[in-house]
Amino acid sequence: MESGLPYKDPARQRAAERKWYAANRQLAFDKKNRKRTNLRAVVRRAKEQPCSDCDVRYPFYVMDFDHVEGQKRML
């Protein structure tokens, strides 16, 4: 079974990853920040929708994904 890693030896793989990170630290930092920003935007868009249980639109910072635990709106 092929693992998809360039090295079969895990120690050599870790060493290669550390070397890459040392040479590309800013790139890795920027990628992490872009991903975090994109995920925050996705969550914010999801929380800006009206509540599916009570149809009230709350601010994104107040809205939880299911704020009325155990209760569902009947359609």
All heavy atoms as a GROMACS GRO file, in nm:
protein
  631
    1MET      N    1   0.085  -0.118   0.000
    1MET     CA    2   0.000   0.000   0.000
    1MET      C    3   0.089   0.124   0.000
    1MET      O    4   0.181   0.136   0.078
    1MET     CB    5  -0.090  -0.002   0.124
    1MET     CG    6  -0.182   0.116   0.128
    1MET     SD    7  -0.320   0.095   0.243
    1MET     CE    8  -0.240   0.118   0.398
    2GLU      N    9   0.060   0.216  -0.086
    2GLU     CA   10   0.140   0.338  -0.099
    2GLU      C   11   0.080   0.448  -0.013
    2GLU      O   12  -0.039   0.473  -0.012
    2GLU     CB   13   0.141   0.381  -0.246
    2GLU     CG   14   0.241   0.490  -0.274
    2GLU     CD   15   0.250   0.518  -0.422
    2GLU    OE1   16   0.256   0.424  -0.501
    2GLU    OE2   17   0.249   0.636  -0.457
    3SER      N   18   0.167   0.516   0.063
    3SER     CA   19   0.117   0.617   0.156
    3SER      C   20   0.106   0.756   0.092
    3SER      O   21   0.044   0.844   0.148
    3SER     CB   22   0.211   0.626   0.277
    3SER     OG   23   0.338   0.673   0.236
    4GLY      N   24   0.167   0.776  -0.023
    4GLY     CA   25   0.161   0.907  -0.086
    4GLY      C   26   0.269   1.002  -0.036
    4GLY      O   27   0.276   1.117  -0.078
    5LEU      N   28   0.351   0.956   0.056
    5LEU     CA   29   0.459   1.039   0.109
    5LEU      C   30   0.585   1.016   0.028
    5LEU      O   31   0.611   0.905  -0.019
    5LEU     CB   32   0.485   1.005   0.256
    5LEU     CG   33   0.368   1.025   0.352
    5LEU    CD1   34   0.406   0.976   0.491
    5LEU    CD2   35   0.329   1.170   0.358
    6PRO      N   36   0.669   1.118   0.012
    6PRO     CA   37   0.790   1.099  -0.066
    6PRO      C   38   0.894   1.011   0.002
    6PRO      O   39   0.981   0.955  -0.063
    6PRO     CB   40   0.845   1.240  -0.085
    6PRO     CG   41   0.775   1.325   0.014
    6PRO     CD   42   0.649   1.255   0.050
    7TYR      N   43   0.884   0.994   0.133
    7TYR     CA   44   0.978   0.911   0.206
    7TYR      C   45   0.903   0.797   0.273
    7TYR      O   46   0.797   0.816   0.332
    7TYR     CB   47   1.052   0.991   0.314
    7TYR     CG   48   1.138   1.101   0.259
    7TYR    CD1   49   1.095   1.233   0.262
    7TYR    CD2   50   1.262   1.073   0.202
    7TYR    CE1   51   1.173   1.335   0.210
    7TYR    CE2   52   1.342   1.174   0.151
    7TYR     CZ   53   1.297   1.305   0.155
    7TYR     OH   54   1.374   1.404   0.104
    8LYS      N   55   0.960   0.676   0.265
    8LYS     CA   56   0.899   0.562   0.334
    8LYS      C   57   0.928   0.568   0.483
    8LYS      O   58   0.851   0.519   0.563
    8LYS     CB   59   0.951   0.431   0.275
    8LYS     CG   60   0.903   0.407   0.133
    8LYS     CD   61   0.953   0.276   0.080
    8LYS     CE   62   0.904   0.258  -0.062
    8LYS     NZ   63   0.950   0.133  -0.121
    9ASP      N   64   1.039   0.629   0.519
    9ASP     CA   65   1.079   0.640   0.659
    9ASP      C   66   1.011   0.762   0.722
    9ASP      O   67   1.034   0.875   0.678
    9ASP     CB   68   1.231   0.653   0.667
    9ASP     CG   69   1.282   0.668   0.810
    9ASP    OD1   70   1.210   0.630   0.903
    9ASP    OD2   71   1.396   0.718   0.826
   10PRO      N   72   0.927   0.743   0.822
   10PRO     CA   73   0.856   0.857   0.884
   10PRO      C   74   0.950   0.965   0.940
   10PRO      O   75   0.917   1.083   0.935
   10PRO     CB   76   0.774   0.793   0.995
   10PRO     CG   77   0.762   0.650   0.959
   10PRO     CD   78   0.886   0.617   0.881
   11ALA      N   79   1.064   0.925   0.991
   11ALA     CA   80   1.159   1.022   1.046
   11ALA      C   81   1.213   1.113   0.935
   11ALA      O   82   1.228   1.234   0.955
   11ALA     CB   83   1.273   0.952   1.118
   12ARG      N   84   1.244   1.055   0.821
   12ARG     CA   85   1.292   1.136   0.708
   12ARG      C   86   1.182   1.227   0.656
   12ARG      O   87   1.206   1.341   0.617
   12ARG     CB   88   1.343   1.046   0.594
   12ARG     CG   89   1.474   0.979   0.626
   12ARG     CD   90   1.528   0.901   0.510
   12ARG     NE   91   1.565   0.993   0.403
   12ARG     CZ   92   1.581   0.957   0.276
   12ARG    NH1   93   1.562   0.832   0.240
   12ARG    NH2   94   1.615   1.046   0.186
   13GLN      N   95   1.056   1.178   0.657
   13GLN     CA   96   0.944   1.260   0.613
   13GLN      C   97   0.928   1.381   0.704
   13GLN      O   98   0.911   1.493   0.659
   13GLN     CB   99   0.814   1.177   0.611
   13GLN     CG  100   0.692   1.256   0.571
   13GLN     CD  101   0.698   1.308   0.429
   13GLN    OE1  102   0.751   1.242   0.340
   13GLN    NE2  103   0.647   1.427   0.408
   14ARG      N  104   0.930   1.358   0.837
   14ARG     CA  105   0.919   1.469   0.933
   14ARG      C  106   1.032   1.569   0.915
   14ARG      O  107   1.011   1.690   0.921
   14ARG     CB  108   0.918   1.415   1.076
   14ARG     CG  109   0.784   1.358   1.117
   14ARG     CD  110   0.776   1.332   1.266
   14ARG     NE  111   0.882   1.242   1.313
   14ARG     CZ  112   0.876   1.109   1.312
   14ARG    NH1  113   0.769   1.049   1.267
   14ARG    NH2  114   0.976   1.036   1.358
   15ALA      N  115   1.153   1.520   0.892
   15ALA     CA  116   1.268   1.609   0.871
   15ALA      C  117   1.248   1.694   0.746
   15ALA      O  118   1.277   1.814   0.746
   15ALA     CB  119   1.397   1.528   0.861
   16ALA      N  120   1.197   1.633   0.639
   16ALA     CA  121   1.171   1.707   0.515
   16ALA      C  122   1.063   1.812   0.537
   16ALA      O  123   1.073   1.924   0.486
   16ALA     CB  124   1.131   1.611   0.404
   17GLU      N  125   0.958   1.777   0.612
   17GLU     CA  126   0.852   1.873   0.640
   17GLU      C  127   0.902   1.989   0.724
   17GLU      O  128   0.867   2.105   0.699
   17GLU     CB  129   0.734   1.804   0.710
   17GLU     CG  130   0.659   1.711   0.617
   17GLU     CD  131   0.558   1.624   0.689
   17GLU    OE1  132   0.549   1.631   0.814
   17GLU    OE2  133   0.488   1.548   0.620
   18ARG      N  134   0.985   1.962   0.823
   18ARG     CA  135   1.043   2.069   0.905
   18ARG      C  136   1.132   2.161   0.822
   18ARG      O  137   1.130   2.282   0.839
   18ARG     CB  138   1.124   2.010   1.020
   18ARG     CG  139   1.037   1.953   1.128
   18ARG     CD  140   1.122   1.912   1.248
   18ARG     NE  141   1.042   1.836   1.340
   18ARG     CZ  142   1.059   1.707   1.367
   18ARG    NH1  143   1.159   1.641   1.313
   18ARG    NH2  144   0.980   1.646   1.451
   19LYS      N  145   1.209   2.101   0.732
   19LYS     CA  146   1.297   2.180   0.645
   19LYS      C  147   1.214   2.270   0.554
   19LYS      O  148   1.244   2.388   0.536
   19LYS     CB  149   1.385   2.086   0.562
   19LYS     CG  150   1.484   2.157   0.474
   19LYS     CD  151   1.569   2.057   0.397
   19LYS     CE  152   1.662   2.128   0.303
   19LYS     NZ  153   1.739   2.034   0.221
   20TRP      N  154   1.106   2.214   0.498
   20TRP     CA  155   1.019   2.294   0.411
   20TRP      C  156   0.956   2.409   0.491
   20TRP      O  157   0.953   2.522   0.444
   20TRP     CB  158   0.908   2.208   0.352
   20TRP     CG  159   0.819   2.287   0.262
   20TRP    CD1  160   0.834   2.307   0.129
   20TRP    CD2  161   0.702   2.362   0.301
   20TRP    NE1  162   0.734   2.389   0.081
   20TRP    CE2  163   0.652   2.425   0.185
   20TRP    CE3  164   0.636   2.383   0.420
   20TRP    CZ2  165   0.539   2.505   0.186
   20TRP    CZ3  166   0.523   2.463   0.422
   20TRP    CH2  167   0.476   2.523   0.305
   21TYR      N  168   0.909   2.379   0.611
   21TYR     CA  169   0.845   2.482   0.693
   21TYR      C  170   0.944   2.592   0.729
   21TYR      O  171   0.909   2.710   0.724
   21TYR     CB  172   0.786   2.421   0.820
   21TYR     CG  173   0.714   2.523   0.905
   21TYR    CD1  174   0.587   2.565   0.871
   21TYR    CD2  175   0.774   2.578   1.018
   21TYR    CE1  176   0.520   2.659   0.948
   21TYR    CE2  177   0.710   2.672   1.095
   21TYR     CZ  178   0.583   2.713   1.060
   21TYR     OH  179   0.518   2.807   1.135
   22ALA      N  180   1.067   2.555   0.761
   22ALA     CA  181   1.169   2.655   0.796
   22ALA      C  182   1.196   2.747   0.677
   22ALA      O  183   1.216   2.868   0.694
   22ALA     CB  184   1.297   2.587   0.840
   23ALA      N  185   1.192   2.693   0.557
   23ALA     CA  186   1.220   2.772   0.437
   23ALA      C  187   1.096   2.850   0.390
   23ALA      O  188   1.110   2.949   0.317
   23ALA     CB  189   1.268   2.681   0.324
   24ASN      N  190   0.978   2.807   0.430
   24ASN     CA  191   0.853   2.867   0.380
   24ASN      C  192   0.761   2.909   0.493
   24ASN      O  193   0.638   2.900   0.480
   24ASN     CB  194   0.781   2.766   0.290
   24ASN     CG  195   0.862   2.730   0.169
   24ASN    OD1  196   0.878   2.810   0.078
   24ASN    ND2  197   0.917   2.610   0.170
   25ARG      N  198   0.815   2.957   0.600
   25ARG     CA  199   0.736   2.991   0.717
   25ARG      C  200   0.627   3.095   0.688
   25ARG      O  201   0.512   3.080   0.728
   25ARG     CB  202   0.829   3.042   0.826
   25ARG     CG  203   0.768   3.047   0.960
   25ARG     CD  204   0.873   3.084   1.063
   25ARG     NE  205   0.817   3.062   1.193
   25ARG     CZ  206   0.881   3.014   1.295
   25ARG    NH1  207   1.008   2.986   1.284
   25ARG    NH2  208   0.821   2.997   1.409
   26GLN      N  209   0.662   3.200   0.617
   26GLN     CA  210   0.565   3.305   0.587
   26GLN      C  211   0.454   3.253   0.495
   26GLN      O  212   0.337   3.286   0.512
   26GLN     CB  213   0.634   3.426   0.523
   26GLN     CG  214   0.542   3.546   0.506
   26GLN     CD  215   0.491   3.601   0.639
   26GLN    OE1  216   0.567   3.615   0.733
   26GLN    NE2  217   0.362   3.629   0.647
   27LEU      N  218   0.490   3.170   0.399
   27LEU     CA  219   0.391   3.110   0.310
   27LEU      C  220   0.290   3.026   0.389
   27LEU      O  221   0.168   3.037   0.368
   27LEU     CB  222   0.460   3.023   0.205
   27LEU     CG  223   0.371   2.950   0.106
   27LEU    CD1  224   0.306   3.049   0.010
   27LEU    CD2  225   0.452   2.847   0.030
   28ALA      N  226   0.340   2.945   0.481
   28ALA     CA  227   0.252   2.862   0.564
   28ALA      C  228   0.164   2.950   0.652
   28ALA      O  229   0.044   2.922   0.669
   28ALA     CB  230   0.334   2.766   0.649
   29PHE      N  231   0.219   3.056   0.709
   29PHE     CA  232   0.144   3.148   0.793
   29PHE      C  233   0.033   3.216   0.713
   29PHE      O  234  -0.081   3.224   0.757
   29PHE     CB  235   0.239   3.252   0.852
   29PHE     CG  236   0.174   3.350   0.944
   29PHE    CD1  237   0.140   3.314   1.072
   29PHE    CD2  238   0.147   3.480   0.902
   29PHE    CE1  239   0.080   3.404   1.158
   29PHE    CE2  240   0.087   3.570   0.985
   29PHE     CZ  241   0.053   3.532   1.115
   30ASP      N  242   0.066   3.263   0.593
   30ASP     CA  243  -0.034   3.329   0.508
   30ASP      C  244  -0.145   3.233   0.467
   30ASP      O  245  -0.263   3.270   0.466
   30ASP     CB  246   0.032   3.388   0.383
   30ASP     CG  247   0.126   3.502   0.416
   30ASP    OD1  248   0.116   3.560   0.526
   30ASP    OD2  249   0.212   3.534   0.330
   31LYS      N  250  -0.109   3.108   0.434
   31LYS     CA  251  -0.208   3.009   0.396
   31LYS      C  252  -0.304   2.981   0.511
   31LYS      O  253  -0.425   2.972   0.493
   31LYS     CB  254  -0.139   2.879   0.353
   31LYS     CG  255  -0.234   2.771   0.310
   31LYS     CD  256  -0.160   2.645   0.268
   31LYS     CE  257  -0.256   2.536   0.230
   31LYS     NZ  258  -0.188   2.413   0.191
   32LYS      N  259  -0.249   2.967   0.633
   32LYS     CA  260  -0.331   2.943   0.751
   32LYS      C  261  -0.428   3.058   0.774
   32LYS      O  262  -0.546   3.038   0.803
   32LYS     CB  263  -0.243   2.924   0.874
   32LYS     CG  264  -0.321   2.902   1.002
   32LYS     CD  265  -0.231   2.899   1.122
   32LYS     CE  266  -0.184   3.040   1.147
   32LYS     NZ  267  -0.122   3.064   1.275
   33ASN      N  268  -0.380   3.181   0.758
   33ASN     CA  269  -0.466   3.298   0.778
   33ASN      C  270  -0.575   3.309   0.673
   33ASN      O  271  -0.688   3.346   0.703
   33ASN     CB  272  -0.384   3.425   0.784
   33ASN     CG  273  -0.315   3.440   0.919
   33ASN    OD1  274  -0.359   3.383   1.018
   33ASN    ND2  275  -0.208   3.516   0.921
   34ARG      N  276  -0.542   3.276   0.546
   34ARG     CA  277  -0.644   3.276   0.440
   34ARG      C  278  -0.752   3.173   0.470
   34ARG      O  279  -0.871   3.200   0.456
   34ARG     CB  280  -0.581   3.247   0.304
   34ARG     CG  281  -0.518   3.365   0.236
   34ARG     CD  282  -0.486   3.337   0.090
   34ARG     NE  283  -0.416   3.212   0.067
   34ARG     CZ  284  -0.284   3.196   0.072
   34ARG    NH1  285  -0.206   3.299   0.099
   34ARG    NH2  286  -0.228   3.078   0.049
   35LYS      N  287  -0.711   3.055   0.512
   35LYS     CA  288  -0.806   2.949   0.542
   35LYS      C  289  -0.896   2.991   0.659
   35LYS      O  290  -1.018   2.973   0.654
   35LYS     CB  291  -0.733   2.820   0.577
   35LYS     CG  292  -0.825   2.703   0.602
   35LYS     CD  293  -0.747   2.576   0.624
   35LYS     CE  294  -0.841   2.459   0.645
   35LYS     NZ  295  -0.769   2.332   0.661
   36ARG      N  296  -0.837   3.048   0.764
   36ARG     CA  297  -0.915   3.092   0.879
   36ARG      C  298  -1.015   3.200   0.839
   36ARG      O  299  -1.131   3.198   0.880
   36ARG     CB  300  -0.821   3.145   0.988
   36ARG     CG  301  -0.897   3.191   1.111
   36ARG     CD  302  -0.803   3.246   1.216
   36ARG     NE  303  -0.719   3.137   1.264
   36ARG     CZ  304  -0.603   3.156   1.326
   36ARG    NH1  305  -0.557   3.277   1.346
   36ARG    NH2  306  -0.533   3.053   1.368
   37THR      N  307  -0.972   3.295   0.756
   37THR     CA  308  -1.060   3.403   0.710
   37THR      C  309  -1.175   3.346   0.629
   37THR      O  310  -1.292   3.386   0.647
   37THR     CB  311  -0.980   3.505   0.627
   37THR    OG1  312  -0.876   3.558   0.709
   37THR    CG2  313  -1.068   3.616   0.577
   38ASN      N  314  -1.146   3.253   0.538
   38ASN     CA  315  -1.251   3.192   0.456
   38ASN      C  316  -1.350   3.113   0.541
   38ASN      O  317  -1.472   3.120   0.519
   38ASN     CB  318  -1.190   3.102   0.349
   38ASN     CG  319  -1.120   3.181   0.242
   38ASN    OD1  320  -1.148   3.299   0.223
   38ASN    ND2  321  -1.028   3.117   0.172
   39LEU      N  322  -1.300   3.038   0.639
   39LEU     CA  323  -1.390   2.960   0.725
   39LEU      C  324  -1.477   3.052   0.809
   39LEU      O  325  -1.596   3.024   0.829
   39LEU     CB  326  -1.310   2.866   0.814
   39LEU     CG  327  -1.247   2.746   0.743
   39LEU    CD1  328  -1.158   2.669   0.839
   39LEU    CD2  329  -1.352   2.656   0.683
   40ARG      N  330  -1.421   3.160   0.858
   40ARG     CA  331  -1.502   3.256   0.935
   40ARG      C  332  -1.613   3.315   0.848
   40ARG      O  333  -1.725   3.335   0.894
   40ARG     CB  334  -1.415   3.368   0.990
   40ARG     CG  335  -1.337   3.327   1.111
   40ARG     CD  336  -1.257   3.441   1.165
   40ARG     NE  337  -1.186   3.398   1.284
   40ARG     CZ  338  -1.097   3.470   1.347
   40ARG    NH1  339  -1.066   3.590   1.302
   40ARG    NH2  340  -1.037   3.424   1.453
   41ALA      N  341  -1.582   3.343   0.721
   41ALA     CA  342  -1.683   3.398   0.630
   41ALA      C  343  -1.795   3.296   0.605
   41ALA      O  344  -1.913   3.333   0.601
   41ALA     CB  345  -1.618   3.439   0.498
   42VAL      N  346  -1.760   3.170   0.591
   42VAL     CA  347  -1.860   3.066   0.569
   42VAL      C  348  -1.952   3.056   0.691
   42VAL      O  349  -2.075   3.051   0.678
   42VAL     CB  350  -1.792   2.930   0.541
   42VAL    CG1  351  -1.892   2.815   0.550
   42VAL    CG2  352  -1.725   2.931   0.406
   43VAL      N  353  -1.894   3.055   0.810
   43VAL     CA  354  -1.975   3.045   0.931
   43VAL      C  355  -2.062   3.170   0.947
   43VAL      O  356  -2.180   3.160   0.982
   43VAL     CB  357  -1.885   3.024   1.055
   43VAL    CG1  358  -1.963   3.038   1.183
   43VAL    CG2  359  -1.818   2.888   1.048
   44ARG      N  360  -2.005   3.286   0.917
   44ARG     CA  361  -2.083   3.409   0.931
   44ARG      C  362  -2.203   3.409   0.836
   44ARG      O  363  -2.314   3.445   0.874
   44ARG     CB  364  -1.995   3.530   0.904
   44ARG     CG  365  -2.068   3.660   0.929
   44ARG     CD  366  -1.976   3.776   0.924
   44ARG     NE  367  -2.049   3.899   0.948
   44ARG     CZ  368  -1.994   4.013   0.977
   44ARG    NH1  369  -1.864   4.023   0.986
   44ARG    NH2  370  -2.067   4.119   0.998
   45ARG      N  371  -2.182   3.366   0.709
   45ARG     CA  372  -2.294   3.359   0.615
   45ARG      C  373  -2.401   3.261   0.664
   45ARG      O  374  -2.521   3.287   0.653
   45ARG     CB  375  -2.246   3.317   0.476
   45ARG     CG  376  -2.184   3.429   0.398
   45ARG     CD  377  -2.166   3.393   0.252
   45ARG     NE  378  -2.088   3.273   0.231
   45ARG     CZ  379  -1.955   3.269   0.220
   45ARG    NH1  380  -1.886   3.381   0.227
   45ARG    NH2  381  -1.892   3.155   0.202
   46ALA      N  382  -2.359   3.149   0.720
   46ALA     CA  383  -2.455   3.051   0.771
   46ALA      C  384  -2.534   3.108   0.889
   46ALA      O  385  -2.653   3.083   0.903
   46ALA     CB  386  -2.383   2.923   0.814
   47LYS      N  387  -2.468   3.185   0.973
   47LYS     CA  388  -2.534   3.241   1.091
   47LYS      C  389  -2.620   3.363   1.059
   47LYS      O  390  -2.700   3.406   1.142
   47LYS     CB  391  -2.431   3.278   1.196
   47LYS     CG  392  -2.372   3.158   1.266
   47LYS     CD  393  -2.277   3.202   1.374
   47LYS     CE  394  -2.237   3.088   1.462
   47LYS     NZ  395  -2.164   3.136   1.581
   48GLU      N  396  -2.605   3.421   0.941
   48GLU     CA  397  -2.686   3.536   0.903
   48GLU      C  398  -2.824   3.496   0.851
   48GLU      O  399  -2.910   3.581   0.832
   48GLU     CB  400  -2.613   3.622   0.799
   48GLU     CG  401  -2.499   3.700   0.860
   48GLU     CD  402  -2.420   3.781   0.758
   48GLU    OE1  403  -2.434   3.754   0.636
   48GLU    OE2  404  -2.345   3.868   0.800
   49GLN      N  405  -2.846   3.367   0.832
   49GLN     CA  406  -2.977   3.319   0.787
   49GLN      C  407  -3.074   3.323   0.906
   49GLN      O  408  -3.032   3.310   1.020
   49GLN     CB  409  -2.965   3.175   0.736
   49GLN     CG  410  -2.869   3.160   0.621
   49GLN     CD  411  -2.909   3.243   0.501
   49GLN    OE1  412  -3.026   3.246   0.464
   49GLN    NE2  413  -2.814   3.312   0.443
   50PRO      N  414  -3.203   3.338   0.880
   50PRO     CA  415  -3.299   3.333   0.991
   50PRO      C  416  -3.298   3.193   1.053
   50PRO      O  417  -3.269   3.094   0.987
   50PRO     CB  418  -3.433   3.365   0.927
   50PRO     CG  419  -3.414   3.353   0.782
   50PRO     CD  420  -3.269   3.364   0.753
   51CYS      N  421  -3.333   3.188   1.178
   51CYS     CA  422  -3.338   3.061   1.250
   51CYS      C  423  -3.439   2.968   1.183
   51CYS      O  424  -3.551   3.009   1.152
   51CYS     CB  425  -3.376   3.086   1.395
   51CYS     SG  426  -3.399   2.935   1.488
   52SER      N  427  -3.400   2.845   1.163
   52SER     CA  428  -3.492   2.750   1.099
   52SER      C  429  -3.600   2.701   1.196
   52SER      O  430  -3.700   2.645   1.154
   52SER     CB  431  -3.415   2.630   1.043
   52SER     OG  432  -3.350   2.562   1.148
   53ASP      N  433  -3.580   2.723   1.326
   53ASP     CA  434  -3.680   2.681   1.425
   53ASP      C  435  -3.786   2.788   1.448
   53ASP      O  436  -3.903   2.757   1.459
   53ASP     CB  437  -3.613   2.647   1.558
   53ASP     CG  438  -3.524   2.524   1.548
   53ASP    OD1  439  -3.554   2.436   1.466
   53ASP    OD2  440  -3.424   2.519   1.620
   54CYS      N  441  -3.743   2.916   1.460
   54CYS     CA  442  -3.839   3.020   1.499
   54CYS      C  443  -3.849   3.134   1.397
   54CYS      O  444  -3.926   3.227   1.417
   54CYS     CB  445  -3.801   3.077   1.635
   54CYS     SG  446  -3.641   3.159   1.638
   55ASP      N  447  -3.775   3.128   1.287
   55ASP     CA  448  -3.776   3.228   1.179
   55ASP      C  449  -3.734   3.368   1.223
   55ASP      O  450  -3.764   3.465   1.154
   55ASP     CB  451  -3.914   3.237   1.112
   55ASP     CG  452  -3.934   3.125   1.013
   55ASP    OD1  453  -3.834   3.075   0.958
   55ASP    OD2  454  -4.051   3.089   0.990
   56VAL      N  455  -3.667   3.381   1.334
   56VAL     CA  456  -3.618   3.511   1.379
   56VAL      C  457  -3.476   3.527   1.326
   56VAL      O  458  -3.396   3.434   1.326
   56VAL     CB  459  -3.619   3.521   1.534
   56VAL    CG1  460  -3.558   3.652   1.580
   56VAL    CG2  461  -3.760   3.507   1.586
   57ARG      N  462  -3.447   3.648   1.278
   57ARG     CA  463  -3.312   3.676   1.226
   57ARG      C  464  -3.233   3.746   1.338
   57ARG      O  465  -3.265   3.856   1.377
   57ARG     CB  466  -3.318   3.765   1.103
   57ARG     CG  467  -3.183   3.785   1.037
   57ARG     CD  468  -3.193   3.870   0.913
   57ARG     NE  469  -3.275   3.809   0.809
   57ARG     CZ  470  -3.227   3.730   0.713
   57ARG    NH1  471  -3.099   3.705   0.707
   57ARG    NH2  472  -3.307   3.679   0.623
   58TYR      N  473  -3.132   3.676   1.387
   58TYR     CA  474  -3.045   3.729   1.491
   58TYR      C  475  -2.915   3.778   1.430
   58TYR      O  476  -2.876   3.732   1.323
   58TYR     CB  477  -3.012   3.620   1.594
   58TYR     CG  478  -3.132   3.568   1.668
   58TYR    CD1  479  -3.193   3.449   1.632
   58TYR    CD2  480  -3.184   3.639   1.775
   58TYR    CE1  481  -3.302   3.401   1.702
   58TYR    CE2  482  -3.294   3.592   1.845
   58TYR     CZ  483  -3.352   3.473   1.807
   58TYR     OH  484  -3.461   3.426   1.876
   59PRO      N  485  -2.842   3.868   1.497
   59PRO     CA  486  -2.709   3.904   1.449
   59PRO      C  487  -2.619   3.781   1.449
   59PRO      O  488  -2.637   3.691   1.531
   59PRO     CB  489  -2.660   4.007   1.551
   59PRO     CG  490  -2.780   4.055   1.622
   59PRO     CD  491  -2.881   3.945   1.615
   60PHE      N  492  -2.523   3.777   1.358
   60PHE     CA  493  -2.439   3.658   1.345
   60PHE      C  494  -2.365   3.625   1.474
   60PHE      O  495  -2.341   3.508   1.505
   60PHE     CB  496  -2.338   3.675   1.230
   60PHE     CG  497  -2.224   3.767   1.263
   60PHE    CD1  498  -2.106   3.718   1.315
   60PHE    CD2  499  -2.236   3.903   1.242
   60PHE    CE1  500  -2.002   3.802   1.346
   60PHE    CE2  501  -2.132   3.988   1.272
   60PHE     CZ  502  -2.014   3.938   1.325
   61TYR      N  503  -2.331   3.726   1.552
   61TYR     CA  504  -2.254   3.700   1.675
   61TYR      C  505  -2.341   3.649   1.788
   61TYR      O  506  -2.290   3.603   1.890
   61TYR     CB  507  -2.179   3.826   1.719
   61TYR     CG  508  -2.264   3.950   1.734
   61TYR    CD1  509  -2.331   3.977   1.851
   61TYR    CD2  510  -2.277   4.039   1.627
   61TYR    CE1  511  -2.411   4.089   1.863
   61TYR    CE2  512  -2.356   4.152   1.638
   61TYR     CZ  513  -2.422   4.177   1.758
   61TYR     OH  514  -2.500   4.289   1.769
   62VAL      N  515  -2.473   3.652   1.772
   62VAL     CA  516  -2.564   3.599   1.872
   62VAL      C  517  -2.614   3.461   1.831
   62VAL      O  518  -2.635   3.374   1.914
   62VAL     CB  519  -2.685   3.695   1.892
   62VAL    CG1  520  -2.790   3.634   1.983
   62VAL    CG2  521  -2.638   3.828   1.944
   63MET      N  522  -2.630   3.442   1.701
   63MET     CA  523  -2.689   3.319   1.649
   63MET      C  524  -2.599   3.199   1.673
   63MET      O  525  -2.479   3.203   1.653
   63MET     CB  526  -2.713   3.336   1.498
   63MET     CG  527  -2.785   3.224   1.434
   63MET     SD  528  -2.953   3.216   1.494
   63MET     CE  529  -3.021   3.101   1.380
   64ASP      N  530  -2.660   3.092   1.719
   64ASP     CA  531  -2.593   2.964   1.732
   64ASP      C  532  -2.654   2.875   1.624
   64ASP      O  533  -2.758   2.907   1.567
   64ASP     CB  534  -2.617   2.907   1.870
   64ASP     CG  535  -2.517   2.799   1.906
   64ASP    OD1  536  -2.433   2.764   1.822
   64ASP    OD2  537  -2.522   2.749   2.020
   65PHE      N  538  -2.593   2.764   1.595
   65PHE     CA  539  -2.645   2.681   1.489
   65PHE      C  540  -2.779   2.617   1.526
   65PHE      O  541  -2.859   2.588   1.441
   65PHE     CB  542  -2.544   2.574   1.448
   65PHE     CG  543  -2.431   2.632   1.367
   65PHE    CD1  544  -2.307   2.652   1.424
   65PHE    CD2  545  -2.451   2.671   1.236
   65PHE    CE1  546  -2.205   2.708   1.350
   65PHE    CE2  547  -2.350   2.727   1.162
   65PHE     CZ  548  -2.226   2.744   1.219
   66ASP      N  549  -2.804   2.594   1.653
   66ASP     CA  550  -2.935   2.545   1.696
   66ASP      C  551  -2.960   2.601   1.835
   66ASP      O  552  -2.929   2.540   1.936
   66ASP     CB  553  -2.939   2.393   1.699
   66ASP     CG  554  -3.080   2.341   1.725
   66ASP    OD1  555  -3.174   2.420   1.722
   66ASP    OD2  556  -3.094   2.220   1.749
   67HIS      N  557  -3.019   2.720   1.841
   67HIS     CA  558  -3.034   2.788   1.969
   67HIS      C  559  -3.154   2.740   2.048
   67HIS      O  560  -3.164   2.766   2.167
   67HIS     CB  561  -3.039   2.940   1.949
   67HIS     CG  562  -3.169   2.989   1.895
   67HIS    ND1  563  -3.269   3.037   1.975
   67HIS    CD2  564  -3.216   2.995   1.768
   67HIS    CE1  565  -3.371   3.073   1.901
   67HIS    NE2  566  -3.342   3.048   1.776
   68VAL      N  567  -3.246   2.669   1.984
   68VAL     CA  568  -3.363   2.617   2.054
   68VAL      C  569  -3.345   2.466   2.062
   68VAL      O  570  -3.391   2.392   1.977
   68VAL     CB  571  -3.495   2.654   1.981
   68VAL    CG1  572  -3.616   2.605   2.060
   68VAL    CG2  573  -3.504   2.803   1.958
   69GLU      N  574  -3.277   2.422   2.164
   69GLU     CA  575  -3.239   2.282   2.176
   69GLU      C  576  -3.361   2.192   2.190
   69GLU      O  577  -3.447   2.214   2.273
   69GLU     CB  578  -3.148   2.264   2.296
   69GLU     CG  579  -3.085   2.127   2.302
   69GLU     CD  580  -2.982   2.120   2.413
   69GLU    OE1  581  -2.918   2.220   2.442
   69GLU    OE2  582  -2.969   2.010   2.468
   70GLY      N  583  -3.368   2.093   2.102
   70GLY     CA  584  -3.473   1.993   2.111
   70GLY      C  585  -3.606   2.033   2.051
   70GLY      O  586  -3.695   1.950   2.041
   71GLN      N  587  -3.623   2.156   2.009
   71GLN     CA  588  -3.750   2.200   1.951
   71GLN      C  589  -3.732   2.224   1.802
   71GLN      O  590  -3.635   2.281   1.759
   71GLN     CB  591  -3.798   2.328   2.016
   71GLN     CG  592  -3.826   2.316   2.164
   71GLN     CD  593  -3.870   2.448   2.223
   71GLN    OE1  594  -3.899   2.543   2.151
   71GLN    NE2  595  -3.875   2.455   2.354
   72LYS      N  596  -3.828   2.180   1.725
   72LYS     CA  597  -3.825   2.202   1.580
   72LYS      C  598  -3.954   2.268   1.537
   72LYS      O  599  -4.063   2.238   1.589
   72LYS     CB  600  -3.808   2.069   1.505
   72LYS     CG  601  -3.678   2.001   1.531
   72LYS     CD  602  -3.565   2.078   1.467
   72LYS     CE  603  -3.433   2.009   1.495
   72LYS     NZ  604  -3.321   2.089   1.463
   73ARG      N  605  -3.943   2.357   1.442
   73ARG     CA  606  -4.060   2.424   1.387
   73ARG      C  607  -4.133   2.328   1.294
   73ARG      O  608  -4.072   2.260   1.213
   73ARG     CB  609  -4.015   2.548   1.310
   73ARG     CG  610  -4.125   2.627   1.246
   73ARG     CD  611  -4.070   2.752   1.187
   73ARG     NE  612  -3.966   2.722   1.091
   73ARG     CZ  613  -3.971   2.750   0.963
   73ARG    NH1  614  -4.074   2.811   0.913
   73ARG    NH2  615  -3.871   2.722   0.884
   74MET      N  616  -4.260   2.320   1.304
   74MET     CA  617  -4.338   2.234   1.216
   74MET      C  618  -4.370   2.308   1.087
   74MET      O  619  -4.420   2.418   1.090
   74MET     CB  620  -4.469   2.191   1.283
   74MET     CG  621  -4.446   2.112   1.408
   74MET     SD  622  -4.353   1.966   1.365
   74MET     CE  623  -4.424   1.850   1.474
   75LEU      N  624  -4.341   2.244   0.976
   75LEU     CA  625  -4.370   2.305   0.846
   75LEU      C  626  -4.498   2.255   0.789
   75LEU      O  627  -4.541   2.150   0.803
   75LEU     CB  628  -4.255   2.278   0.747
   75LEU     CG  629  -4.122   2.338   0.787
   75LEU    CD1  630  -4.016   2.294   0.688
   75LEU    CD2  631  -4.130   2.489   0.784
   0.00000   0.00000   0.00000
